[in-house]
Amino acid sequence: MYRCHVCGFSEAHQELVSEIFDLDGKPVLVENIPAQICDRCGEPTFSRQTTENIRLMLHGGASPVRTVRMDVFAYP
């Protein structure tokens, strides 16, 4: 049974999301990640298998599909 770890709500839907991860100080974007999205607060939750697949991918298990330039802003 699903329970959101942020707000405790028990209803969610499946969606593909994009997340930026910090890999040794370098931002890395992973797209099309299957996630359960809390219907109340919108927090994405990844399965253990998905989390492990991302970890393996980022630590040498795959090559990037493309490289993008990113603007960076610092909050004052």
C-alpha positions as CSV (number, residue, x, y, z in Angstrom):
1,M,0.0,0.0,0.0
2,Y,1.3,3.5,-0.9
3,R,1.8,6.1,1.8
4,C,3.5,9.4,1.0
5,H,6.7,9.9,3.1
6,V,6.1,13.7,3.0
7,C,2.4,14.3,3.8
8,G,1.2,10.8,4.7
9,F,-1.5,10.7,2.0
10,S,-2.4,7.2,0.6
11,E,-3.4,7.9,-3.0
12,A,-1.0,8.3,-5.9
13,H,-0.7,8.0,-9.6
14,Q,2.0,6.7,-12.0
15,E,3.9,9.2,-14.0
16,L,7.3,9.6,-15.8
17,V,9.3,12.4,-14.2
18,S,12.7,14.0,-14.7
19,E,15.1,14.6,-11.8
20,I,18.4,16.3,-11.4
21,F,21.0,14.4,-9.3
22,D,24.3,15.7,-7.9
23,L,27.1,13.4,-9.0
24,D,30.3,14.5,-7.4
25,G,29.3,18.1,-7.6
26,K,28.1,17.9,-11.1
27,P,24.3,18.1,-11.9
28,V,23.0,15.2,-13.9
29,L,19.5,15.1,-15.4
30,V,17.7,11.7,-15.7
31,E,14.6,11.8,-17.8
32,N,11.5,9.5,-18.0
33,I,11.9,8.0,-14.5
34,P,8.8,5.9,-13.5
35,A,7.5,7.3,-10.2
36,Q,4.4,7.3,-8.0
37,I,3.2,10.8,-7.6
38,C,1.3,11.7,-4.4
39,D,-2.1,13.0,-5.3
40,R,-2.0,15.5,-2.4
41,C,1.4,17.1,-2.4
42,G,3.0,15.9,-5.7
43,E,6.0,14.3,-4.2
44,P,7.6,11.6,-6.5
45,T,8.5,8.3,-5.0
46,F,10.7,5.8,-6.8
47,S,10.7,2.0,-6.3
48,R,13.8,0.3,-4.9
49,Q,14.5,-1.2,-8.3
50,T,14.2,2.1,-10.1
51,T,16.5,3.7,-7.5
52,E,19.1,1.0,-8.0
53,N,18.8,1.3,-11.8
54,I,19.5,5.0,-11.6
55,R,22.4,4.4,-9.3
56,L,24.0,1.9,-11.7
57,M,23.3,4.2,-14.7
58,L,25.0,7.2,-13.1
59,H,28.0,5.2,-11.9
60,G,29.1,3.9,-15.3
61,G,26.4,1.6,-16.4
62,A,25.2,3.8,-19.3
63,S,26.3,6.8,-21.4
64,P,24.4,10.1,-21.6
65,V,22.0,10.3,-24.5
66,R,22.9,14.0,-24.9
67,T,24.5,16.9,-23.1
68,V,22.8,20.2,-22.4
69,R,24.0,23.6,-21.3
70,M,22.3,24.8,-18.1
71,D,21.9,28.3,-16.6
72,V,22.6,28.5,-12.9
73,F,21.1,31.1,-10.5
74,A,22.1,31.8,-6.9
75,Y,19.4,33.0,-4.6
76,P,20.4,36.3,-3.1
